[in-house]
Amino acid sequence: MLKINLVNQVDEKTREYRKTLDAVLKAGARILCLRGRKIINVILVDNAEIQRLNREFRGLDKPTDVLSFDNAEDDRELGDVFISLDKTREQAAEYGHSFERELGFLACHGFLHCNGYDHQNPEQETTMFALQDTILQKIHLTR
């Protein structure tokens, strides 16, 4: 079973976001066949905070949409996923789909990184992006 710790540092819409995050991350856990009690932390931030984190941990002084930090040293805690709600809104408008779909996509992307998936080469990208599509289709969050 997956436990999702949600911290919203931006606004008062935590309950609204939790519905989407619970659906996406629990579907992901089922598809990946995660066994035992697992924990993932999702922290919702603004562009200023994600830019600070991006600068500190990746050396890139610009806001990004999602940052994930896996916890490979702990069998129970998968890691932390930081999502910029500012970028989520911007990208939803840019791509012409709902805020909910973009939030679900970013959460799914960070979740997969915390489970060891990456997209550094074409083979990894194909695998990871196919899993993202499968998870999002499972809960009807398509473009």
HELIX and SHEET records of a PDB file:
HELIX    1   1 THR A   14  ILE A   31  1                                  18    
HELIX    2   2 ASN A   47  ARG A   58  1                                  12    
HELIX    3   3 LEU A   85  TYR A   95  1                                  11    
HELIX    4   4 PHE A   99  CYS A  114  1                                  16    
HELIX    5   5 PRO A  122  LYS A  138  1                                  17    
SHEET    1   A 4 LEU A   2  ASN A   8  0                                        
SHEET    2   A 4 LYS A  38  VAL A  45  1                                        
SHEET    3   A 4 GLU A  77  SER A  84  1                                        
SHEET    4   A 4 VAL A  66  ASP A  70 -1                                        
END                                                                             
